[in-house]
Amino acid sequence: MTTTSDQPDISGVSAVIVLAAGGGTRMKSQRSKLLHEVAGRPMLSWAVAAARGLHPDHLVVVVGHLRDQVEAHLADDAPDVTTAVQAEQKGTGHAVARGLEGLGDLSGEVVVTYGDVPMLTSQTLAELVQAHRDGGYLATVLTADVPDPTGYGRILRQGERVAGIIEHKDASPTQRLISEINSGIYVFDAEALQQGVAALSNDNAQGEYYLTDVVTMAASGRLSGSDRSLTGVGAYRTEDLWQTEGVNDRVQLARINAEVNRRIVEGWMRAGVTVADPDTTWIQPDVDLGTDVTILPGTLLNGATSVGEGATVGPDTTLTDCEVGAGAVVSRTEATLAVVGEGVRVGPWANLRPGTVLDAGVKIGAFVETKNAHLGSGTAVPRLVYAGDVTVGRDVTIGAGAMFANTDGSTTSTTTVGDGAFVGSNVVIVAPVDIAEGSFLAAGSAITQDVPAGALAVARERGHISPGWVARHQGQDAPPQSSDHRSGTPETTSSPEEHL
């Protein structure tokens, strides 16, 4: 959402100042408002990405409220960014003054944006700078026509130029009919901005320094630019109203998230992806989808997930940072940091945890959980299995209820299962063991030793049936005895040498 191929080629922007010091009290959160996410990314990350698209000489984020959180995020996500501190929130003009400190004498343009306007793109910022240059202005404001401008500052025009900005509370009834609003996003000639900020006064009811007063100074001819031919204030009107919308509470956050997702989903549908229910499908911006992918209802694709050509994902599936191969089917599954090969079938109700790698043709059935597990091609895990810290070869069958016991509570160990092995139902394999190729583990066994190739492994207690036990112990009539040859006889077991 930050650039497109037709973005103006902008160079020479001296600085972008991102205002991110506000309290965000309406979010009612212990976390900085700027770190709440839109499409999986903190709002501030969207703002910084848009600003970075101008390739400015300086990129400054002005921090204040919960600054420790914001600075920690920037150190991890955008270490190239400079931060400036507005310890007391005394208005937008005061915040810009803090952002200019330490930058020295600037030439060219300074762009001012906000950390809570996540849908603003670098393309729109570049178009704003281009309009500013084309008009020869001291300042240019990004504006939009909105259906309900209540609460916004109105743009007062004289032809193409801006005569002033009037706040809603100060506007006359006629001025309140104006639908063109001030977004608060500007580009200034650097010298004019420095002059204007230095001349600001807080002689107003709120005792704050307003950046709009700098715009008024520029419009009235009280400022001069680095190029003496620059005059007045211009406006660049965007047709995309969402790019001017800030987030102040969780209701607005939900609206922005829904709109960003709608655009992402629509883009993929136009690129050849079938989305059965766009309203319940959520796709984050770094996801990559092949042609003829089908996304079924209730699906969330997060992070750097990629889905290959012709694959089907969903319904009710969440994939985070996963790779899904061509032709695979993943249904009612939760997966994170997993690789699903071509033609693999997963689900329903499977949980693929980090480190899972499923080679081509693997089948993972209902209520199967994997972790740090590599399953070879053609292997089948039909249902009710936990496979953690295991490497399984090709064409292995793992029966229902099998369990790879990978830890003793303090140490995690691994297991290997060779090609063509058979693991019976309710087998517990206590790591670390090596199950060689072609071996057969009998149902109900607890395997604690290595099993050689082609061997049968049986490790379970000898069965015992006591006829008439119920009647003797519970005072009931004994049930009739069956003529089945198994009734009243011990379970037939293998010879001792076949036991582990």
Residue, then its C-alpha position, 0 to 999 in steps of 0.5 A: m500500500t505504499t507505492t505504485s508503478d506510476q508514483p512520481d519520481i521525487s528526490g530532494v525532500s529534506a525531511v519527513i516529520v511523523l508526529a507520534a507523540g499524542g496520548g491516544t486516550r480514547m483507545k483505553s489501552q496500556r499500549s501506545k495507540l501507534l502500536h495497535e495493528v492494521a492488517g498485522r502491522p502497527m499503525l506507526s509502521w505503515a506511517v514510516a513506510a509511507a514516509r520512507g517512500l519519499h527517500p528523504d534526507h532525514l526521517v524523524v518520528v516525534v515521540g512522547h506518550l508511552r515513548d519507551q514502547v514507541e522507541a523500542h518498536l522503532a529500534d526493532d522495526a525502523p532503526d534508520v529513523t531518528t526520534a525527537v521527544q515532545a515531553e509535553q504535548k503542546g500542539t502540532g506546531h510545538a511537535v514539529a519544532r521538536g522534530l526540526e531540532g538537531l536537523g540544522d539548516l534545511s533546504g528543499e521540502v519538509v513533509v509533516t505526517y502522522g503516525d495514526v493515519p495508516m492508509l496514507t501512501s507514499q504515492t499520495l505523499a509524492e503527488l503532494v510534493q509534486a503539486h507543491r513544486d508545480g505550484g511554487y508554493l511555500a506550503t501545500v496541504l493535503t485535503a479531501d471532500v468528505p460527506d460529513p465534515t463535522g469536526y474537521g477544519r475547513i479549507l478556505r480557498q481563493g481560486e487554486r490557492v488556500a486563503g486559510i483553514i478554519e476550525h469547525k468550532d470557529a466556522s460560520p454557518t456558511q463555512r460549515l457547508i464547505s466539504e473540503i477538509n484539512s487532513g493535517i498533512y503538509v509539505f512546507d518549504a523548509e526555510a518557511l517552516q523554520q521561520g513560521v515555527a519560530a514565530l508561533s504563539n500559544d496565545n489561545a484558549q488551549g495554550e498550544y502552538y498550532l501548525t495551522d498558524v504557520v499555514t496562515m502566515a504563509a497564506s498572508g505573505r508573512l513568510s519567505g522561502s529559500d527561493r524568493s519566487l515561492t508564495g502562498v499556500g496550495a492544496y492537493r485534493t485526494e479522491d481517496l478519503w481513507q488516506t486522510e482518516g486517522v485512528n483515535d479509538r477502537v471503532q475507527l481501528a476496526r473500520i480501517n482494518a476492514e477497509v484495508n482488508r477489503r482492498i487486499v482481498e479485492g486485489w487478489m480476486r482480480a489477480g485470479v484468486t477465488v475468494a468464496d466469502p470476502d467478508t470472512t476472509w482476511i489476508q495480510p499485505d505480505v501474503d503471496l497467492g498463486t493463480d487459481v488458489t481457492i480461499l474458503p470462508g473463515t480463512l486468515l492468511n497472515g505474515a509472509t504466507s505463500v500459497g501455490e497455484g491451484a491450492t485450496v485453503g479453508p474453511d476456518t483456517t489460519l496460516t501464519d508465515c506458512e508455505v503451501g505448495a501447488g494443489a494442496v488442500v488445507s482445511r480447518t487448520e491452524a498452522t504457523l511457520a510450517v511448510v506444506g508440500e505439493g498435493v498435501r492434504v491437511g485437516p480437518w482440525a489439524n495443528l501444524r506448529p513451527g518447524t513442520v515440513l510436509d513433503a509432497g503427497v503427505k496426508i494429515g487428518a483430523f486432530v493431528e498435531t505436529k511440531n518440529a516434524h519432517l514427514g516424507s512424501g506419501t506418509a499418512v497420519p490419518r487422525l488423533v496423533y501427536a508428532g513432535d521432534v520427529t523425522v519420518g521417512r517416505d510412505v510411512t503409516i502412523g495409526a490413530g492415537a499414536m504419540f511421539a513422547n519427545t520430552d521427559g519434562s526437562t530434555t527434549s529428544t528426537t525420533t526417526v522413523g524409516d521409509g515404509a514403517f508402520v506405526g500401529s494405533n495407540v503406540v507411544i514412542v519414547a524418544p530418543v529412538d530410531i525406528a528403522e525402515g520397513s519395521f512394524l510397531a504393534a498397536g498399543s505398544a510402548i517403544t523405548q528402544d531402537v527397532p531394526a529394519g523389518a522387525l516387529a516390535v511389541a511392547r505391551e502387558r499380557g492380556h488376562i480375562s477372568p470369567g465370572w468376575v463381575a458376578r463375584h465382585q458386584g453381585q450380578d449374574a455372570p453374563p453368558q459365555s461366548s463360544d468365541h475361542r477368545s473367551g476365557t483365555p489369555e490374549t495370545t502374545s508374541s514370544p519373549e524374544e519378539h518383545l522389546 
